[in-house]
């Protein structure tokens, strides 16, 4: 691998055979891979492939019975409906592999200072059930893994998906070593919001300036108060003005500025940062892939400016 290039994590199984017309854009992961190749950001020399996930690592965080029932295809009809994804052996493989990918991204961030996943951000999954297209919570599993292996002592999970990361908050409630921070639209899924963690409401319909003003007003104080030694960043693009499932009106430029500001702020403080893509929904999956690539464009710009020695 070429250590002068931004570390990226991807697996070809992230996009799987999926029903036509489904609301979840399963093809976006492969399209993001192709987009980053075209942009020259992703090459064979900086693409890391996650290994199969250790079920011991997963079951240290998620309920063992839930994990086993999902893998065996034994979820109830209601459980599958809550998740919103049709079960298949393909889905099992890609779900486990994506969680492993976020763990790998965090380990690369520890080694190099910054790393980006081409998937991840399944922040609605709770300890014993899934929801909102999320089966297992990769952010929680990876954060717990870093704490349990003593690779980090205090972690902040910065979540800028348009929806509150209610699952992540549920995992971390009562913990002082993993703190979720959620900037989410005040009127959006989930209808019942979690109250633990740090929650910053974004007004419905907020545009670039309003959103960025809120972010710049809150992030520095949060970092100063909590003094983390590791950062996860969920860069959901469902804040985009054309997103199907979000009620915030950011432009491509606004998303790029958001991502660059967060990564640069953390990098300036010498905080390792592992980035995941989070949500993004559009009938035209190429558009979603492009929006997700803004994270990697911003990270690559900062990588070249700050991390190449």
Secondary structure, DSSP 4 states (H G I P E B T S, - for coil): --TTS-EEE--GGGS----TT-SS-TTHHHHHHHHHHHHTS--TTSEE-PPPPPHHHHHTTS-HHHHHHHHHT---HHHHHHHTS---HHHHHHHHHHHHHHHHHHHHHHHHSEEEESS---TT-BTTB-BTTBSS-HHHHHHHHHHHTTS-S-EEEEE-SSS--HHHHHHHTT-SSEEEEEEEESSSSSSS---SSEEEEEPTT--HHHHHHHHHHHHHHHHHHH--SEEEEE---TTBTT-SS----B-HHHHHHHHHHHHHHHHHTT-EEEEE------SSHHHHHHHHHHHHHHHHHHIIIII--
